[in-house]
């Protein structure tokens, strides 16, 4: 492990927005806005805490030890406090950044950093608004600076980590997770008469977006998929569990037992 003789959080040139913490706060530093690391490089150093460096846009050169790596935004760079690093650029141009420096290492196991190392994580463009909002909330909490500040900063840090993790997932993986949520919700609410508005609210999707989502995942509309689940559960209850058709119909929200009888006959 490197011997960090001196650790320091390097602040940007005058006029660039940043904040440096004091006392026992879990947050050491915040940086945001535009930077030109070709004109004002971040010198190679050990930081006092763990860097969560979000490259919103642009391209930088990250130096870690004796190695250099070109990083293009959007990207999250997680840097351990025992990692000697610096940042520059190949050419003069401004990049957009969000930076948190926390005293402790990442709390989510999925964001774990090897001691004395760094990680780069490609982000989706659609995730940046959430990270920008969380950075803004951190700055607002600091402006309040009341006795609850350490607790609110720790809570915001957890949200920051969750958003970084979400932002690294592919659209396909995100769709798979949302599909699991949609299917599970339907299975737990088979007695509802109008499931689409409630499911839209649950998933935070518009009716048109929900329709496209179900078409892409199942080849059916949300209503048709829901009706299929309902009769499949009804058939399981009647044929495997020995329920009477009338009891199964009322349990699953059918208005009349005959409606279930017709559905079962139609799918024989």
N, C-alpha and C positions, 0 to 999 in steps of 0.2 A: 504494500500500500504506500502511495506517495506520502512524503513527510511534509504536511502543510505548515511550513514555518510561519507563514503569515496568510491570514484569510481576510479578504475585504470584498465588500459589495461595491462595484465600480458604478458611480453615477454618471449620467450623460453630460454633455457640455451644457453650459448655462443656456436657458431658454427652452430646453427640451423637457417635456412633462415627466415628472417622477416624484416618488414619495419614499422616504426612508423611515422605518419604524424605530421605536425606542422602547426601553423597558422590557417587560416580560410578554409582549405580544407574540403570537405564533407567526406573524407575518413580519418579515424584515424589510421588504422592498416591493414597490410597484413601479413599473415603467410602461409607457404606452405612447402611441403616436408614430410619427415619422422619424426615421433615422438614416444617416448616411455613414455606414461603417467603413467606406473607402476613405472618406475624409477624416472621420473620427473612429478609428478601430477600437474595439473592446480588447484591451491588452490581455495577454495570457495570464491567468491568475487562478487562485482557489477562492471560491466564494464562501461566505459565512453560512449559507444555507443551501437548500435544494432549489435549483432554478426550474421553473415552468415557463419556458420561453416559447411563445406562440408567434411564429412567423406568419402573419396574416397574408402578406403579399410580397413579392420580390424574391431576390436570390441572395444568399449569404455564403460565406466560406467559414465553416466551423472547424477550429483547430482544437484537437483533443490529444494531448501528449505530443507525439511526433507526427501525427497523422492529420490530414486536412480532408474535409468532406464538403462538397457543394450541396447546399440544402435549398430547395425551392418551396415557396409557400403555396397553399396553406400547409403548415407543418407544426407539430409540437415537438420541442426538444426538451427532454428531461435530463438534468445534469446533477449528479451527486456532488455533495459539498467537498468530497475528497478527489474530485476530478479537476485536473488542471486544464483550463480551456480559454479560448479567446475567439473573437468574431471579427471578420473583415469582409470585404467584397472585392470582386475582380475589377469592377468599374464603378465610376461615380454615378449612383442613382439612389433614390430614397426607397426604403422598404418600410412596411407598416408592421408594428409589433405590439404584442401584449406580454408583459412579464410579471410573474409573481416569483418572489423568493421567500420560501417558507423555512422555518427553523428545522423542521423534521422531514424525514423521507416520506415518499408517497404512502398513503394508507391503504389504497386498493391494491390487492395482490397482483392484479393484471398490469399495473403500472410500475411494478417493482424495478428498481435500478440496481445493477451490480455495483457493489462498493467501489468507488473510484472510477466509475464509468458514466456513460451517457446513453440516451436512447433517442432516436428520431422516429416520429410517427406521422405518416401522411394523414391529413384531415380532409373531410368533405367540406366543400364551400358552404353548404347549407347549415353547417354546424357553427359557423363563425359568429352569427348573431347572438347565440346563447352565450358564448364565451365572452363576447364584448359586453353583454348585459351583466354578467357576473363580475367582470372587472370593474364596471361602473358601480355596481352595488358595493364592492369592497371599498372603493374610494368614498362613496357616500357614508358608509359606516364609520370610516376613519374620521370623516368630517364631524360626525356626531361625538365620537370619543367619550362615551359614557362607560359605566362599570360593566356593561354587558358586552363591550367590544371584543374581548378575547373569545367569548362564546360564539358571537355572530361570525367572527372571522373563521373559526374552526368549522362552523356549519357551512359557510360559503366555500371553504376549501374542499369539503366533501363533494359539494355540487360541481365545483370546477373539475375535480377528478372524474366524476361521473360523465360530465359533458365531453371531456377529452376522450374517455373510453368509448362513448357513443360515437364520437366523431371519427374514430378510427375504423369503425365497422363499415363493411361494404353495404351498398344499397340492398343487395340480395339478402345479406344477413339480417339487416334491419327489417326487411319485409318478412322474413321467416319468423322473427320474434313477434312482429305485429300480428301475423297470421295465427300464431299460437295463442295470443291473447284473444283474438276475435273468435276463434273456434272454442276456446275454453269459456268465454263469456256466453256464447250461444248455448253451450251444453248446460250451463248453470242457470239459464233463463228460458227454458223451453216453453214455459207456460205463458210467456208474454205474447199479447196479441199483435202489437206493433213494434217489432224489435229494431227496425232500422233506425229510427230517431234516437233511441236509447244507445244503440251501438255506436252511432256517429258521435254522440256526446262522450262515450267511454273512451273511444280511440282518438278523439279530437280531430275528426275528419268530416268534411262536407259530404252530403248524400252522393254527389256526383263522384267525388274521390273514392268513397267507399264502394260504389258500384264498379268503378274501374279496377279497384284493388281486388274485389272478389272475382271479377272476370279474369284477371291475370293469374290469380292463385287457384281458382276452382273451375273456371269456365262457366260459372253460373252467377246470377244476380244474388245479392244478399238474401232477398226474400225466398228465392227458390232453394238456396242452400240451407236456410233455416228450416223450411218445410221438410226437406229431406232428412235433416237431423231429427226432427220431431217424429216423423213416422217411423224412422229406424229405431228410436228409443221406445216408441209405442209397441212396435213388433217385438222388441226384446222383452218388454214387460209382459206382453200377452203370451208369447210363445215360449219364453224361457223361464219367466218368473211366475207364470200361472195367474196373472191378473185378469180380471174381467174387463171386457172392452169398455164398459161404462166407467169403471174406476180409473182405468188408464187414460181415458178421454178427459175426464175432469182433472186428473193430476197434471196433464200436459196442456191444459188450457183450451181444449177444443170446446166450441160453443155447444155442440150436440154430439152425443155418442155416435150418431149415424155418420157424422163427418169423418170420424176416425175409421169407422167400418168401411166407408167408401175408399179412404186412403189406403187401407191395408189391402183391399181387394184390387185396387189399381196397380199395386206394386208386387203382386204375387208372380 
